[in-house]
Amino acid sequence: MADLEEIDCCDLHCHSNHSDGTETPARLVQLAKEQGLVGFALTDHDTVSGLPEAARTARELGLHFLSGIEISSKIEGQELHILGYGFDPEHPALLSGMEAQHHAREKRIPAIVAKFNRLGIEISAEQVFAIAGEGSPGRPHVAQAVVAVGACKSVSEVFEKYLHDQGSANVVKDTLTSGEAIDLIHSAGGVAVLAHPTAKPIRSTGGLDALVGKLAYLGLDGLELHHPRATPQNRKRIKKLIRQHGLLASGGSDFHGGNSPGVRLGIGRGTLKVPFSLLRGIEERATNHH
């Protein structure tokens, strides 16, 4: 077996300034090329608006590109992120679903801002939308507004103090069900993968094992195996679930540019390696969905 250092690698999870990253889609592709990657997917939150620019730059640089997205969803009160790959970015049902998600994100911002105001931190929804620009607005943009007024020193501090899932300023997002997210991805000819399955505690009955079983029944195609927050023990557990349910493996750095300190595209915190063969496996499954 080839040494891991010698195999071709890819990054199938990262974010541009079209959602909560700081780099343009074109710059992300350039970084992927500079890092020596041979494959790349842009997976912005609830939007496909950055894909044309990323695809065009990938063609120019000779990088293998896969369409991607990270869709917010819920199952049994648990928020899950479903990664979609290899789909048609112009599919009407997918675009309609993401437009609804975008409106839900916009609606959530004033509610979060109101909670910060009640806590004595004076920010405005207008500030947050200005920071988000054309991107899909989310908690990281609120956190940047809080940092900008000097209430916290960093985005991570805002999340730790106020914006984590049970935080005093968080507002639960109105999202698709996980089954609906999977169906949307499939309707556009894509492959659905559960993002960072071990990153947060699973609150639903039966834990991660039962949850993956339910998602597999709903049509889930794969699990994200390689991620900067996945420990060797986490990966061992995910591999077991992949084998048990006949799922695909995926992986990526979850790079957000300046919003993910210490994480680099392609290598995460320095040791991440996602074999290009995983991208090929996803493409093959997506071809069967078309």
Backbone hydrogen bonds, N-H to C=O, Kabsch-Sander energy under -0.5 kcal/mol:
donor,donor_aa,acceptor,acceptor_aa,energy
6,E,3,D,-1.7
7,I,3,D,-0.7
7,I,4,L,-0.6
10,C,274,V,-2.6
11,D,39,G,-1.2
12,L,251,G,-1.7
15,H,255,F,-3.0
17,N,23,E,-2.3
19,S,16,S,-1.8
21,G,16,S,-2.6
22,T,256,H,-0.6
28,L,24,T,-2.1
29,V,25,P,-1.9
30,Q,26,A,-2.1
31,L,27,R,-2.6
32,A,28,L,-2.3
33,K,29,V,-2.2
34,E,30,Q,-2.6
35,Q,31,L,-2.0
36,G,33,K,-1.4
37,L,32,A,-2.3
38,V,9,C,-2.8
39,G,9,C,-1.0
40,F,64,H,-2.1
41,A,11,D,-2.1
42,L,66,L,-0.7
43,T,14,C,-2.3
43,T,41,A,-0.5
46,D,70,E,-2.1
47,T,44,D,-0.7
51,L,48,V,-1.5
54,A,50,G,-2.0
55,A,51,L,-3.2
56,R,52,P,-2.3
57,T,53,E,-2.2
58,A,54,A,-2.4
59,R,55,A,-2.1
60,E,56,R,-2.0
61,L,57,T,-2.0
62,G,58,A,-0.8
62,G,59,R,-0.6
63,L,58,A,-2.7
64,H,38,V,-2.1
66,L,40,F,-2.3
68,G,42,L,-0.5
69,I,84,G,-1.4
70,E,44,D,-2.4
71,I,82,I,-3.1
73,S,80,L,-2.3
74,K,176,L,-1.4
75,I,78,Q,-2.1
78,Q,75,I,-2.2
79,E,77,G,-0.5
80,L,73,S,-2.5
82,I,71,I,-2.8
82,I,80,L,-0.5
83,L,81,H,-0.6
83,L,193,V,-3.5
84,G,69,I,-2.7
85,Y,191,V,-1.9
86,G,67,S,-1.9
88,D,188,A,-2.6
91,H,88,D,-1.8
95,L,91,H,-2.4
96,S,92,P,-2.5
97,G,93,A,-2.4
98,M,94,L,-2.4
99,E,95,L,-1.9
100,A,96,S,-1.8
101,Q,97,G,-1.8
102,H,98,M,-2.3
103,H,99,E,-2.1
104,A,100,A,-2.0
105,R,101,Q,-2.3
106,E,102,H,-2.5
107,K,103,H,-2.4
108,R,104,A,-1.5
109,I,105,R,-1.2
111,A,107,K,-0.7
112,I,108,R,-2.1
113,V,109,I,-2.8
114,A,110,P,-2.3
115,K,111,A,-1.3
116,F,112,I,-2.0
117,N,113,V,-2.6
118,R,114,A,-2.0
119,L,115,K,-1.2
120,G,117,N,-1.5
121,I,116,F,-2.7
122,E,120,G,-0.7
123,I,121,I,-1.2
128,V,124,S,-1.7
129,F,125,A,-2.7
130,A,126,E,-2.1
131,I,127,Q,-2.0
132,A,128,V,-2.4
133,G,129,F,-1.7
135,G,132,A,-2.2
136,S,18,H,-2.3
141,H,138,G,-0.9
142,V,138,G,-1.4
143,A,139,R,-2.8
144,Q,140,P,-1.9
145,A,141,H,-1.6
146,V,142,V,-2.1
147,V,143,A,-2.2
148,A,144,Q,-2.3
149,V,145,A,-1.3
150,G,147,V,-1.7
151,A,146,V,-1.8
152,C,146,V,-0.6
158,V,154,S,-1.8
159,F,155,V,-2.1
160,E,156,S,-2.5
161,K,157,E,-2.4
162,Y,158,V,-3.0
163,L,158,V,-1.7
164,H,159,F,-1.3
167,G,164,H,-3.0
169,A,162,Y,-2.1
170,N,162,Y,-0.7
170,N,167,G,-1.0
175,T,173,K,-0.8
176,L,72,S,-0.7
178,S,74,K,-2.3
181,A,177,T,-2.3
182,I,178,S,-2.4
183,D,179,G,-2.4
184,L,180,E,-2.5
185,I,181,A,-2.2
186,H,182,I,-2.4
187,S,183,D,-2.7
188,A,184,L,-1.3
189,G,186,H,-2.1
190,G,185,I,-2.9
191,V,85,Y,-2.4
193,V,83,L,-3.0
194,L,222,G,-2.4
195,A,81,H,-2.7
195,A,193,V,-0.5
199,A,196,H,-1.8
203,R,201,P,-0.7
207,G,204,S,-1.9
210,A,206,G,-1.3
211,L,207,G,-2.2
212,V,208,L,-2.9
213,G,209,D,-1.7
214,K,210,A,-2.2
215,L,211,L,-2.5
216,A,212,V,-2.8
217,Y,213,G,-1.8
218,L,214,K,-1.5
219,G,216,A,-1.1
220,L,215,L,-2.7
221,D,192,A,-2.4
222,G,192,A,-1.5
223,L,248,L,-2.3
224,E,194,L,-2.2
225,L,223,L,-0.9
225,L,250,S,-2.3
226,H,250,S,-1.8
227,H,225,L,-0.6
230,A,227,H,-2.2
231,T,229,R,-0.7
235,R,231,T,-2.7
236,K,232,P,-2.0
237,R,233,Q,-1.9
238,I,234,N,-2.6
239,K,235,R,-2.8
240,K,236,K,-1.7
241,L,237,R,-1.8
242,I,238,I,-2.5
243,R,239,K,-2.4
244,Q,240,K,-2.5
245,H,241,L,-2.1
246,G,242,I,-0.8
246,G,243,R,-0.6
247,L,242,I,-2.3
248,L,221,D,-2.9
250,S,223,L,-1.7
252,G,226,H,-2.3
254,D,13,H,-2.5
255,F,13,H,-1.0
259,N,256,H,-1.7
260,S,257,G,-1.9
263,V,260,S,-2.1
264,R,268,G,-3.2
267,I,264,R,-0.7
268,G,264,R,-2.0
270,G,267,I,-2.6
272,L,267,I,-2.0
274,V,10,C,-0.5
276,F,8,D,-2.6
278,L,275,P,-1.8
279,L,275,P,-0.6
279,L,276,F,-0.5
280,R,276,F,-1.8
281,G,277,S,-2.1
282,I,278,L,-2.0
283,E,279,L,-2.6
284,E,280,R,-2.3
285,R,281,G,-1.9
286,A,282,I,-2.6
287,T,283,E,-2.3
288,N,284,E,-1.4
289,H,285,R,-1.1
290,H,286,A,-1.2
